[in-house]
Amino acid sequence: MAADVPASGTQTGKDRFIDQLLTQMTLHEKVGQLRMVYADAGPPPQAMLTSIANGQVGAMFTAAQADPAALRELQDAAVQRSRLHIPLFFAGDVVHGRRTIFPINLGQAASWDLQAIAKNARSAAREATADGLDMTFAPVLDLSRDPRWGRMSEGYGEDTYLVTSIARTVIPALQGPALGAADSLMTCVKHFAGYGAVEGGRDYNTTDISERRLVQDYLPPFKAALDAGAGAVMTTLTTLNGVPATASAWLLQDTLRQQWQFNGLVISDHGAVEELIAHGVAENGRQAAQAALMAGTQMSMSDRYFVHDLPDLVMQGKVPEQHLDNAVRQVLATKYELGLFDDPYRRLRATPDNAEQTLHRAQARDMARRSLVLLKNSHQVLPLSRQATIALIGPLADNAVDILGSWHANGQPEQAVTLRQGLQGAQSPGARLLYAKGGKHQ
């Protein structure tokens, strides 16, 4: 069983509960709460279950195909076998759908239809929570104006006004009216900040943005998302004006905490604490852990160094224990808001129906129609005649994986309809479809 929760649901009750729990925690248990590790798609290995039972893990980011039954086993290790019975929370990438894959976000943004975008997000949240997720690493609010950037498809484009409008629309749609509800999916907005402005469109490259341009163009979507109630923020792997975001006190404390008064959780991107060494701001894992935590990064995703170095750093006075406690308090508050202390299996109780039957196909198809942008229709070629002979050329035209788009979560290629299949299904009997992959391929 999880720790007893006060009957009061007030802020005072939450604070009292968390403070009481903190006084019972050892230094190693506190550090454990700041660690997010990977939950594979298969059965949990015994070493992982033991680590959780020993209080060394606070949350897990999950494989796209993670089995809810496996997640239950992981939660069992936390709430039944650990000393203080503190539950885990489970997170994953639900970027443009979970089981139903909607058009990529860049396509959805092209619709300018906020109501339809919100409807898609609510459906995705219901599917994700039915699969056992408590949090999504989304929405992607990286403004980008360089089409060479390979992750542009995950965000909502180049226009600050549009991306900001979508941000304040998507957050309540994903999270629902109450974070503690079984179908509420907490949002972790990413990547904070400036990731989409990488130089030359090269992923993970540096970003160099004037403070005026940053505040005017790149930060408003994040501010709107936090004002709308987003529960968490993910730091970007890259540097912003020479400082890695994961170790930037200006970004994570001056801006996020003091100016914006954000009181949610800050999570590093995958391996971002470790990469502080590659950035040259830390000589080793010890310095990386210290720099990240002191700057304001509270949870380390794919952690290697918090677990090994933070206890010694605290005991030697290099990291004040009060600073550690503040980060732990925020992790515990996140779990409290998600309702996990009251019911650790809140989103692990559902028995999903046949996946094919639960897909929101009609909704996805409607969004696809709304996202289409016709630039020019010379000689009124479109719509194509159902009786016409059509030539279809290109390697992606009959590719069931790529039709799902990037970061397609739990989408199944066998459930997708390729462009070739769709055209064949729309043609009249006897009409011809001539297909060739085109180009040079292996």
RAZI-V360737 format. One record per residue. N is the residue number from 1. OMEGA is omega in whole degrees, -180 to 180 (* if undefined). BURIAL is 1 if it has 24 or more other C-alpha atoms within 12 Angstrom, else 0. Layout:
[[N:OMEGA:BURIAL] [N:OMEGA:BURIAL]]
This chain:
[[1:176:0] [2:178:1] [3:-179:1] [4:-180:1] [5:177:1] [6:-180:0] [7:-179:0] [8:176:0] [9:-177:0] [10:177:0] [11:179:0] [12:179:0] [13:179:0] [14:-179:1] [15:-179:1] [16:179:0] [17:-178:1] [18:179:1] [19:180:0] [20:179:0] [21:-179:1] [22:-179:1] [23:-179:0] [24:-172:0] [25:172:1] [26:178:0] [27:-178:1] [28:177:1] [29:177:1] [30:179:1] [31:179:1] [32:180:1] [33:-178:1] [34:-175:1] [35:173:1] [36:-178:1] [37:-170:1] [38:173:1] [39:-177:1] [40:-178:0] [41:-176:0] [42:177:0] [43:-178:0] [44:175:1] [45:-177:0] [46:179:0] [47:179:0] [48:179:1] [49:178:1] [50:179:0] [51:178:1] [52:-180:1] [53:179:1] [54:178:1] [55:-176:1] [56:-178:1] [57:179:1] [58:-178:1] [59:-179:1] [60:169:1] [61:-165:1] [62:171:1] [63:-179:1] [64:-177:1] [65:-178:1] [66:-179:1] [67:177:1] [68:178:1] [69:177:1] [70:177:1] [71:176:1] [72:180:1] [73:177:1] [74:178:1] [75:176:1] [76:-179:1] [77:-179:1] [78:-171:1] [79:180:1] [80:-174:1] [81:-179:0] [82:-174:1] [83:-176:0] [84:174:1] [85:179:1] [86:-176:1] [87:170:1] [88:160:1] [89:-175:1] [90:-177:1] [91:179:1] [92:-179:1] [93:172:1] [94:-169:1] [95:175:1] [96:178:1] [97:178:1] [98:174:1] [99:171:1] [100:180:1] [101:179:1] [102:177:1] [103:179:1] [104:-175:1] [105:178:1] [106:176:1] [107:179:1] [108:179:1] [109:-180:1] [110:179:1] [111:-173:1] [112:-177:1] [113:-176:1] [114:-180:1] [115:180:0] [116:179:1] [117:179:1] [118:179:1] [119:177:1] [120:-179:1] [121:180:1] [122:178:1] [123:179:1] [124:180:1] [125:180:1] [126:179:1] [127:-177:1] [128:180:1] [129:175:1] [130:176:1] [131:174:1] [132:-179:1] [133:176:1] [134:-174:1] [135:172:1] [136:173:1] [137:-175:1] [138:0:1] [139:176:1] [140:-174:1] [141:180:1] [142:174:1] [143:180:1] [144:-179:1] [145:179:1] [146:-177:0] [147:177:0] [148:-178:0] [149:-172:1] [150:-178:0] [151:-178:1] [152:-177:1] [153:-177:1] [154:-178:1] [155:-173:1] [156:171:1] [157:-168:1] [158:-172:1] [159:-177:1] [160:-179:1] [161:-178:1] [162:-179:1] [163:178:1] [164:179:1] [165:179:1] [166:-180:1] [167:-178:1] [168:177:1] [169:-173:1] [170:-176:1] [171:179:1] [172:179:1] [173:179:1] [174:-174:1] [175:-179:1] [176:-176:1] [177:-178:0] [178:-177:0] [179:-179:1] [180:-178:1] [181:-176:1] [182:-179:1] [183:177:1] [184:-179:1] [185:-179:1] [186:-180:1] [187:171:1] [188:-174:1] [189:-177:1] [190:-2:1] [191:-171:1] [192:3:1] [193:177:1] [194:-174:1] [195:-176:1] [196:-179:1] [197:-180:1] [198:-174:1] [199:178:1] [200:-177:0] [201:-177:0] [202:-176:0] [203:-179:1] [204:176:1] [205:180:1] [206:173:1] [207:-179:1] [208:-173:1] [209:177:1] [210:-179:0] [211:179:0] [212:-180:0] [213:179:0] [214:-177:1] [215:-176:0] [216:-172:0] [217:-167:1] [218:-177:1] [219:-177:1] [220:178:1] [221:179:1] [222:179:1] [223:180:1] [224:180:1] [225:180:1] [226:176:1] [227:179:1] [228:174:1] [229:179:1] [230:-173:1] [231:-175:1] [232:179:1] [233:175:1] [234:176:1] [235:176:1] [236:178:1] [237:-170:1] [238:175:1] [239:174:1] [240:-179:1] [241:173:1] [242:-178:0] [243:176:1] [244:-176:1] [245:-177:1] [246:179:1] [247:-176:1] [248:177:1] [249:178:1] [250:-178:0] [251:-170:1] [252:179:1] [253:-177:1] [254:-177:0] [255:-171:1] [256:-174:1] [257:-173:0] [258:-178:0] [259:-175:0] [260:179:0] [261:178:0] [262:-179:1] [263:178:1] [264:-173:1] [265:175:1] [266:-176:1] [267:176:1] [268:169:1] [269:-174:1] [270:177:1] [271:-175:1] [272:178:1] [273:178:1] [274:-176:1] [275:173:1] [276:176:1] [277:179:1] [278:178:0] [279:177:1] [280:179:0] [281:177:1] [282:-180:1] [283:-177:0] [284:-178:0] [285:180:1] [286:179:1] [287:179:1] [288:179:1] [289:-180:1] [290:-177:1] [291:-178:1] [292:-177:1] [293:-179:1] [294:179:1] [295:180:1] [296:174:1] [297:-171:1] [298:-179:1] [299:-177:1] [300:179:1] [301:-175:1] [302:-170:1] [303:171:1] [304:-168:1] [305:177:1] [306:-175:1] [307:-176:1] [308:-168:0] [309:-176:1] [310:180:1] [311:179:1] [312:180:0] [313:178:1] [314:-178:1] [315:180:0] [316:177:0] [317:179:0] [318:174:0] [319:179:1] [320:-179:0] [321:177:1] [322:178:0] [323:175:1] [324:-179:1] [325:180:1] [326:178:1] [327:179:1] [328:179:1] [329:-179:1] [330:176:1] [331:180:1] [332:178:1] [333:177:1] [334:179:1] [335:178:1] [336:-180:1] [337:179:1] [338:179:1] [339:-173:1] [340:176:1] [341:177:1] [342:-180:1] [343:-178:1] [344:-177:1] [345:-175:1] [346:-179:1] [347:179:1] [348:-178:1] [349:-175:0] [350:172:0] [351:-174:0] [352:175:0] [353:174:0] [354:-173:0] [355:-179:0] [356:-177:0] [357:-176:0] [358:-180:0] [359:177:1] [360:-174:1] [361:-177:1] [362:179:0] [363:178:1] [364:180:1] [365:178:0] [366:179:0] [367:178:1] [368:178:1] [369:-177:0] [370:-176:1] [371:-179:1] [372:178:0] [373:180:0] [374:-177:0] [375:-178:0] [376:180:0] [377:-176:0] [378:176:0] [379:177:0] [380:179:0] [381:179:0] [382:0:0] [383:179:0] [384:176:0] [385:178:0] [386:-180:0] [387:-173:0] [388:168:0] [389:-172:0] [390:173:0] [391:180:0] [392:-173:0] [393:176:0] [394:-176:0] [395:-179:0] [396:-175:0] [397:179:1] [398:-176:1] [399:-175:0] [400:179:0] [401:-175:1] [402:178:1] [403:179:1] [404:-179:1] [405:-179:1] [406:177:1] [407:-174:1] [408:168:1] [409:-175:1] [410:179:1] [411:-176:1] [412:180:1] [413:-179:0] [414:177:0] [415:-178:0] [416:175:1] [417:-180:1] [418:178:1] [419:179:1] [420:179:1] [421:-179:0] [422:178:0] [423:179:1] [424:180:1] [425:-178:0] [426:-178:0] [427:175:0] [428:176:0] [429:178:0] [430:178:0] [431:-175:0] [432:172:0] [433:-179:1] [434:-175:0] [435:173:0] [436:179:0] [437:180:0] [438:180:0] [439:-180:0] [440:180:0] [441:-180:0] [442:*:0]]
